[in-house]
Amino acid sequence: MRPGAVIYNNPKAIRGDSGGPVFEGGKIVAVQSLISDPFGYNLGLATVSQVGPHRRAIARAIEALQGAYPSLD
């Protein structure tokens, strides 16, 4: 279980962004979980799951994918 956080997105997160990376200073710091859009109005707020302890594993996975698929660089 990781601590969650609420962030303000600009540009706003949209439906379908769930699971996408949240970057800060070029590093992945969280994974987008939920947007706040009461009555269909997007507030620009999103709930995210912080991934600090998993950064090394994420970096290794990215390197492995780049090695397997050089055209993605």
Number of C-alpha atoms within 10 A of each C-alpha: 5 11 9 15 13 15 14 13 14 8 7 13 20 15 11 11 13 16 13 14 17 18 11 9 6 7 12 18 19 23 19 23 18 19 24 17 14 8 6 7 8 15 14 16 17 21 18 24 20 19 18 14 10 12 15 11 10 14 13 11 12 12 12 12 13 13 12 10 10 9 7 8 7
